[in-house]
Amino acid sequence: MNDSGNDKNIRTLEQISAGGVVFRMQGSAVEIAIVRIVPEMRWQLPKGIIDAGETIEEAALREVREESGIVAELISPVETIEYWFVADRGGERVRYHKFVHFFMMRYLSGDVVDHDHEVDEARWVDLETGLDMLEFKSEREVVTKAAAMIKSL
């Protein structure tokens, strides 16, 4: 983003989210859960903003459950990604400095059809398909790191 001109006067807010790379084994193949969010209709990992009083881990498990319909267990942290974006908030342009904490999670129960209204579709995909479908390079890198961790389990 260019910090020249009118952008100098934009208010900056920090936003912290959490989510997960949820995996399950289908025979010898590893599958991960991904979600297509609305209204953007882009494929991404399930994640969301941490609620007041929640730990990062609690938020990651809750967001995975809400967005993908899946109950999972935390295995380990994968990575925290960081990025900037500008959005309208109550008619004001605001610059956000966003941090997303991703965890590797093992599938326990649930069905991807039970996702919430923020999601158009949730589905299980094999690792290669997931890497092809995910919109953001940073999330593809998180999945690659998680895949290496899964293989060492």
N, C-alpha and C positions, 0 to 999 in steps of 0.2 A: 504494500500500500504506500502511496505517496503521502508524506507528511507535510507537503507544502500547501499554501493557500488556505482555504477554509477548514481543512482537516485539523489545523492547529487548535482550533477552538472547540473541537468535538470532545465531549466528556468521555472518559475511558472507565469501563467497569471490568472487574475480574469475574469470570464465571468458571465454576469448577463442576465437572461432571464425572461420572463413573459408568463403566460398562464392562462387557466381557466377550471373550472368545469362548463360546460354549461348544464343547465337542462331544461327540458320541462315536462309538465304533460300530460300523456296519460290516460285519465280517472282518476283513483286514484293512478296510478303508476307513479313514478318519473323515467324519462329516462335521461341519460347523453350522451354526444357526446365523442367518443374516436376515435383515428386515428392509423393506422398502417403505420409506416414510412419506407422509403426505404433508404439504402439497407438492414437495419437490420431486417426488417419485424417483428417488435415488436409492440405491442399495448401500447399506452400511451395517456396521456392527450395532447391536442394541446398546444404547447408552442414554444417559439423561442427567439432569441437574440434581445435585445433592440437596435433599430437604433439610430444613432446620432440625438439629438434634440427631441427624443421621451420621453414622460413620461412612467413610468412603466405601468400605466393604458392604455395608448394609444397602447403600444406594445402588451399588453395582448389581447386587442380587435382585433388588426390587425392580430396577429398570429392565433387567433381562426378563424377569417374570412378566412385567407389564407389556413390554414391547414384543416379546417373542412367544409368550404363553408357556414358557419353560421354567421349571424349578431346577436349579443347579446348585452345586456346591463349589465353593472357592478352592482352588488348588494353590495358586500363587500369583503374585503380581507379574505382569508381562512388561508393561511400559507405560509411562505417562507422556502423552503427546501435548504439544502446545501450538497454538496458532492464534491469529488475529482475524477479526472480521468486523464489518460495519453493518448495523441494522437499525431499523426504525423502532423506537420504543416510546409509545405514547405520543407520536408525532415528532419526536426528537431523534436526530441521527446520533447514534451512540457507537463508539468503538469498543469492542469486546476483546479482552485478552483471555483466551479460553485454555483451560487445562483439562484433559480427559485422562483419567486413571483407568487403564484396562487390566483386567484379570483373566487368567486362564481358569475356566470352570468346566466341571464335568456334569453332563446331563444326568438328572435324577428321575424326573417325571414331567408330565405335561404334554401339551400338543400345540404345535405352531399355529393352529387355527384359532386359538384362544387369545390372540393378541388384542391390544387396546386400540382405540380410535385414532391414535397418532400414526398407526401403521396400516398401510394398504395390504401388505402381504408379508408373512414371515415364512421362511422355508429352510430346510436342511439341504446343504450342498456339499459335495466333496471339496477338498482343499483347493484343487486346481480351478474348479468352477467358481468358487468363492473369490479367489484372487482375481479372476477375470471380471467378475460382476461388481466388486466393491468400487465405489466411486472415488474414494480418496486414497492417494498414495500412502499417506501415513497409516491408514488402517490396513492396507495391504502389507505394510512392513510389520505391523503388530501381529497379523495373522501368520506371517512367515516366522517370526520369533516364537510365537505360541506353538506352531507346528513342530519346530525343533524341540521345544520343551515336552510336547506330548510324546514324541518318539522316544524320549529318554525315560519315560515313566515305566 
